[in-house]
Every structure is written in structure tokens, then in C-alpha cells.
Amino acid sequence: MQKNAIKIFSPATIANVSCGFDVIGMALERPVDEIILRKSSHSGIRILNIHGARLSTRPDKNVVGVVLYTMLNQLPNIKYGLEVEIFKNIQPGSGIGSSAASAAGAAVGANLLLGDRFTTTELVKIAMEGERFASGIAHADNVAPAIMGGFTLVRSYHPLDLVELHVPKNLWATVLHPKIEIKTSEAREILKKKVLMSDAIKQWGNVGALIAGLYQENYELISRSLEDVIVEPVRSILIPSFYKLKMECKKAGALGGSISGSGPSVFMLSCGKAKAQYVAKCMDEIYAKLGIDYTIYVSPINSQGIQWEWITE
Amino acid sequence: MQKNAIKIFSPATIANVSCGFDVIGMALERPVDEIILRKSSHSGIRILNIHGARLSTRPDKNVVGVVLYTMLNQLPNIKYGLEVEIFKNIQPGSGIGSSAASAAGAAVGANLLLGDRFTTTELVKIAMEGERFASGIAHADNVAPAIMGGFTLVRSYHPLDLVELHVPKNLWATVLHPKIEIKTSEAREILKKKVLMSDAIKQWGNVGALIAGLYQENYELISRSLEDVIVEPVRSILIPSFYKLKMECKKAGALGGSISGSGPSVFMLSCGKAKAQYVAKCMDEIYAKLGIDYTIYVSPINSQGIQWEWITE
């Protein structure tokens, strides 16, 4: 089989998993972006089509293009070009890793097409350049789980040190995406530069317990640990009815949750599909009354990360 | 067998395990305090002897006595008294849980003598009153690992939520106790009330990675995660040649380490007994030149916690 074209399935991801602000991310099974990458006899990068979102098809103005340029700059001997078609199912600005899905998908897809030349950590680094283009910050906590699957922890950036965490079998996510705009840069600006030592200690106690809970598959411990005393109290003001939503979802059986990324999406984790669906119903009942458009997703944790199929043409 | 007397073996513990300031503690196999508790026909509490340390034998002025009073106040129907003998092998002020060994040992011993009436968490709470008496703060990160063994995480104090962590098989500790005085209260005062958000994020990334490393038995990950960017830089000034010691121990093969509790002891973790012994040699070479008295301990992690034997008399 000639490996000249590949279709990439790049999942939504949740960064800032509660107490794990800036360090813990996780991958969902849906929604999923699709990216088709083809070798082309024309040199350079061409984005032929973007379906499902209004984004520039100019490669230097598009996350996918930026990532492909970053990769090709490291491979000066590649003689052919790349053509791209993008099917966005993860809405830009949703806070569930839309730019990360594009960036990570482009990195993984191009790497496979170009002969599997990069390690996972290298691919994350390349995809981070897409994040830098999208938000001004080359953060890893969406692209790492998109590429690696499951829960990932970014221990450090210098050097980049990524840790794959254990995923309990029966963990599901329910995600509410209110169709309001929150810019990542603004969500970042409202955070304080300093935090109370006592709050920081609580936070790292919760981070430690959350990770122990994942390894122990102890859902009660996970539930108790899903507590963010530092970022959620500040950012939640940007999300309509956040605390009501959280309280009612927990009453409905959710283990807990928080803001996805820098919002506006809100995620809740549950033990099992039935509870996750019931949490979705609860979210629906609250948001149906608010007069804001919204979408709700129910998904298991995606333990595989990006998937692909070769295209025979 | 009449269960009228018991001998308790209560181990040294290390609190503030590097990045896990105030939340992660661990138990050592040595040194170990011994406490003998006997039922007595005289009502009340009597401390007959304390060997190995100059501490008050007045029960209201001694950690063991305070803990026993705390327990007996919760059991108003106990008709007999308690007699205590204490053999201190863990030096008061060493920073390796001397008061905690007394407090936890008294709680576990009296509970067994009185018919096993308390849960582990209740015993930790009772032992914490001994810590409150000793240092003014009812902290749990020494008494919890003393009672539960291994590595423990204090997720929260209100309510008290203790998490037992996985202990890698081959993890050893080397502890240097420089015979200088650092008061816990003073070591606490030099800490800042606020910390940089960026430092706090690094810290909880390291806490998360350390716990993942323990579960994965990934010694390299444990090594990279033993980094405290918040407390160690401030407190290490109290300990002679701290950074030289740390650097040389890591060169000698230690995974990493930090200040034990609020000092003055310094601990290093290693993979295997031979490396831990080599680290001890390295510590010895550096401290032999300083003109300060010191003791060095080499110990595996104690996964059992407090042990005991009944005494037949």
C-alpha cells in the first residue's frame, strides 16, 4: 500500500482538570476533528478546505499550517508538499481543545505521512507551536492528552516532561459548551500572580489525591479531590450559573468537575455511562432556561488518543 | 492471654517530602521508639520512666500523656489507669517525627490495650493532639505515616482525609541528623504567606508526578519530581552545607531529597540499599569536616507503620 494520504481522528481534550490547573489534561472520545493529509507534487502546504468552522485557509494563519511548517522546517530534505482538508467538529473557542485537536492531529498525521520520524514528546513540542499561534502560549495540557490519550500530567516545561496517568475503566465525562465567548488571554489575565500558601497547599494535596484516586480507581477519592480552590473561584464568574450547575450535577451523581480549559465549557466526571447521561440531562434542564445556545457531549475518557486510517486513492 | 501490657514500636517519619510540603509523609524502619503501656489499678496516667531523652514525666507536660488523656476523655467508662515507660531512640528536635512517634505510639498502644475501639483515622486525630501539644500545630503528616506506614497524603484537614500511597519495593532513605536546633515554629515563620502562582503550579506538577512515580515504581520519575521550589529554598539556609550535601548525594546516586519536616534533618531517597549506604558515606564525608555532631540513618521505607507485641508478665 502506498502511504500517500492519511485521515486523522483528533479528539477533544479537557485541560486544567480541576485542581490540576496548567498540569493535568485528559482526552475525550467525542467530539473528534478529522484531518486529511496528502502528499502533493506541489511543494509547500495548501489547506484545501475547512468544513465546520470559519478559519483561515492560509497556512501561515492556521494552526494546522503553523504545525506543518514547524515540522517541515525540521526536515529540510522533504521534496513534496502537503495538502490538507479539515473537518472541524470541535468548535473554536469552546474550551475543549479545538486548536489542540488541529495542532496535535496535524503533527501526528504529518509524522506518519513523512515516515514516523518523531518521538511522542517531539510531536507534542511541535503541536505546542500550534497552541502558541492560537493563544499566544505554547501550552501542552491539551495537545499531550490528544496525542497520548487518557490523563496526562505536564510535570515541567523546561525540559518538557510528560507523565501518562492511569485511567480508571469506568470514567465518563459530560461536557456542557455554552455558546458564549471567553478569550483564553482574558481568562488568564483575571488570575492573580500570587496565591495564598494555604490555598496552594490545599491544591497540591488535591492534585496528589486525584492522581492516587486515578491509580486506585477509587471514585470516591477522585470525587473528593476534584476541588480547585485557586482558579475556579475566579474564572467561574465568566460562566452563567456555574455553581448551580456544579451543585446540581453533583446531586445528579457526578463525581465532580470544573471549567474545561479556560472555559466556557464545563465538564463533569462520572462513574459509568448512565450517570454521565443523567448529568447531561441535569445540565440540559438548567441551561434550557437561560436563553443561551449550548451543546452537551457525553463521552468516555479516550485512552488511545489520536487515531488514523490510511487512505487508498 | 491477658492483654494487660503492650510494647509498641513507633517509627521515625519524614514529613514535607520535598514538593509535598504539609501533605506527604513517609515512615522509616529505623530509628524506632519503644513505648510500654500497662493497665494499672491506680486510676489516671503515670509516666514511670523516659529513657534516652530529657522530657517531662508529668503526663500533662508530655506528648504521650496528652495523647492518653485525649483518648481517655473519649472513653469515660474506663475504670483502670495506664502506666507508661518510654524508650526514645528518635531524638527530640531531630525533624524525623520524634513527637509523632510518641503521639502515634501512645494512641495505637492505648487503643489496643483498651479493646481496639478507634478507627485508623480516629487514631490519627487523637495522635494529632500530641502534635498540637509539641509544636502548637495539630499536623498529621508525621503521625499518619507512623500509624499507617508507607507514604501517606493528607488531602484535607477539614474533614481529615488521609490517602495511603503505593510504596515502590526498593525505595530506601538515608537521613542525616545534624545536631543543631531548629524550632518548628521558627521554621514556619520564615515561610512566606503568599507564593507565586507560577511556583505553585510547578509544585503541584511535581506532587502529581511524584505520586504517579510511586505508583509506576518509576524511579527516574520519582527523581525528577523530588523538587521543592517553594519551601526548600527558604528553609535550606538553616541547614549547614545543604546544597552541597544535596548535590553530592545526587552525584552519589540518590534519587533526590530535601529537608525532613522542618529540619534540621535532611533525607535522601535511593533505589536499593547499596545506593542508600553509599549516600550515607557521602553525607558522612561532607559533615565530618564541619565540626557539627551528627547521626546518619539508612532505612528502607516502613510499609507497616507501628508494630507491637503483647507482654506477658
Boltz contact constraints between the chains, C-beta under 6 A:
constraints:
  - contact:
      token1: [A, 22]
      token2: [B, 201]
      max_distance: 6.0
  - contact:
      token1: [A, 23]
      token2: [B, 205]
      max_distance: 6.0
  - contact:
      token1: [A, 153]
      token2: [B, 208]
      max_distance: 6.0
  - contact:
      token1: [A, 153]
      token2: [B, 209]
      max_distance: 6.0
  - contact:
      token1: [A, 155]
      token2: [B, 205]
      max_distance: 6.0
  - contact:
      token1: [A, 155]
      token2: [B, 209]
      max_distance: 6.0
  - contact:
      token1: [A, 163]
      token2: [B, 209]
      max_distance: 6.0
  - contact:
      token1: [A, 163]
      token2: [B, 212]
      max_distance: 6.0
  - contact:
      token1: [A, 165]
      token2: [B, 212]
      max_distance: 6.0
  - contact:
      token1: [A, 193]
      token2: [B, 197]
      max_distance: 6.0
  - contact:
      token1: [A, 194]
      token2: [B, 194]
      max_distance: 6.0
  - contact:
      token1: [A, 194]
      token2: [B, 196]
      max_distance: 6.0
  - contact:
      token1: [A, 195]
      token2: [B, 197]
      max_distance: 6.0
  - contact:
      token1: [A, 195]
      token2: [B, 200]
      max_distance: 6.0
  - contact:
      token1: [A, 196]
      token2: [B, 194]
      max_distance: 6.0
  - contact:
      token1: [A, 197]
      token2: [B, 193]
      max_distance: 6.0
  - contact:
      token1: [A, 197]
      token2: [B, 195]
      max_distance: 6.0
  - contact:
      token1: [A, 200]
      token2: [B, 195]
      max_distance: 6.0
  - contact:
      token1: [A, 200]
      token2: [B, 200]
      max_distance: 6.0
  - contact:
      token1: [A, 201]
      token2: [B, 22]
      max_distance: 6.0
  - contact:
      token1: [A, 203]
      token2: [B, 204]
      max_distance: 6.0
  - contact:
      token1: [A, 204]
      token2: [B, 203]
      max_distance: 6.0
  - contact:
      token1: [A, 204]
      token2: [B, 204]
      max_distance: 6.0
  - contact:
      token1: [A, 204]
      token2: [B, 207]
      max_distance: 6.0
  - contact:
      token1: [A, 205]
      token2: [B, 23]
      max_distance: 6.0
  - contact:
      token1: [A, 205]
      token2: [B, 155]
      max_distance: 6.0
  - contact:
      token1: [A, 207]
      token2: [B, 204]
      max_distance: 6.0
  - contact:
      token1: [A, 207]
      token2: [B, 207]
      max_distance: 6.0
  - contact:
      token1: [A, 207]
      token2: [B, 208]
      max_distance: 6.0
  - contact:
      token1: [A, 208]
      token2: [B, 153]
      max_distance: 6.0
  - contact:
      token1: [A, 208]
      token2: [B, 207]
      max_distance: 6.0
  - contact:
      token1: [A, 208]
      token2: [B, 211]
      max_distance: 6.0
  - contact:
      token1: [A, 209]
      token2: [B, 153]
      max_distance: 6.0
  - contact:
      token1: [A, 209]
      token2: [B, 155]
      max_distance: 6.0
  - contact:
      token1: [A, 209]
      token2: [B, 163]
      max_distance: 6.0
  - contact:
      token1: [A, 211]
      token2: [B, 208]
      max_distance: 6.0
  - contact:
      token1: [A, 211]
      token2: [B, 211]
      max_distance: 6.0
  - contact:
      token1: [A, 211]
      token2: [B, 212]
      max_distance: 6.0
  - contact:
      token1: [A, 212]
      token2: [B, 163]
      max_distance: 6.0
  - contact:
      token1: [A, 212]
      token2: [B, 165]
      max_distance: 6.0
  - contact:
      token1: [A, 212]
      token2: [B, 211]
      max_distance: 6.0
  - contact:
      token1: [A, 215]
      token2: [B, 215]
      max_distance: 6.0
